[in-house]
Amino acid sequence: MSLTTDIKYKLARLNILEKIIAVNVVVFLVGLILPRFLSWFELPSNAFTALVNPWTIVSYAFVHYDFLHLLFNMLWLYVIARMFLNLFSPKRALNIYFLGAISGGAMFLLGYALLPSFFGGNSSLVGASAAVRALLIFLCAYMPNQDVRVFMFNLKLWYIGAGLVVLDVVGLFGLNAGGNLAHLGGALLGYVYATQLVKGNDIGSGFERLADAVANLFKPSKKAPLKTVHKNKSKVGGYKKSDFSQFNNQKKIDVILDKISKSGYDSLTAEEKELLFRAGK
């Protein structure tokens, strides 16, 4: 197996959030060689400049110049990925990640537009912190009573989320005020997304459709051969029996997730845990 084939094989086995980690690392390495090139992807604090360069509202979240900044963001993302993707789909992870980045960037621009004297002169925003914060706060808000092990202690998720938000608020009065403001924007997105999803409203569905439409533009069109239409007795009302089975399983998973959000993971029966584990694969 060649080196290129080996790398492709390993990348294919990564989950979607691990692939985002890989992209961030590659961009960081490019920045070591061509730092000026990455300046095109920073989010400027000037709203007019940001409008002229609209891609920066997302691209800034993949730019890191400091190794420790990259390391801590990617460690957080790696840990969150393990928990998040056992419960939710990769598409929902992408929705929250990118919407968190956009929300953090928008909060950053709004702060500099409304309170320029407080935040100082022209600056720029880089880093995945807002996007990562959105995923973390989503989990904290969706299942707040879930216990997680932190060193020698068990802490409920909402304790961790609340603590981080307090630190970000305090950070508004420090040297990285703009960055902490972006963190709060990502946290707000994660909280609203989770609370609405508990009510049955997926606020990321519109963004998901937009992302799918953009992705389809880059897919080669395939003309399907003409097929003879005939009745299929295995279908009921145009749906396969497997479709009904899939629908019933999804309803069961929704009930389990609702139970986790109210009573924590440990309240599940062995059968429920097994169903959730199989669904997460």
SULQUISUL-V377805 format. One record per pair of residues at least 6 apart in sequence whose ideal C-beta (glycine too) atoms are under 6 Angstrom apart, sorted by the first residue. I is the first residue (numbers start at 1). J is the second residue. Records with the same first field share a line. If there is no record, write none. Layout:
I=J, J
This chain:
15=85
16=90, 93
17=77, 81, 93
21=74, 77
24=62
27=62
28=64, 70
31=38
38=63
41=59, 63
42=60, 124, 126
43=56, 60, 105, 125
44=50, 124
45=112, 122, 123
47=109, 113
50=56, 109
57=102, 105
58=101
60=125, 126
61=101, 128, 131
63=126
64=70, 127
69=127
73=128, 129, 132
76=132
77=132
80=135, 136
84=93
86=280
91=208
95=204, 207, 208
96=134, 135, 138, 193
97=131
99=189, 204, 207
100=130, 131, 134, 186, 189
101=130, 131
103=185, 186, 189
104=130, 182, 185, 186
107=181, 182, 185
108=125, 178, 181, 182
111=119, 181
112=119
119=177, 178
123=178
125=182
129=183
130=182, 183, 185, 186
133=183, 186, 187
134=186, 189, 190
137=161, 187, 190, 191
138=190, 193, 194
140=157, 158, 161
141=191, 194, 195
142=194, 261
143=260, 261
144=157, 158
145=156, 264
146=157, 264, 265
147=154, 156
148=155
165=187
168=180, 183, 184
171=180
172=180
193=203
196=203
253=279
256=272, 276
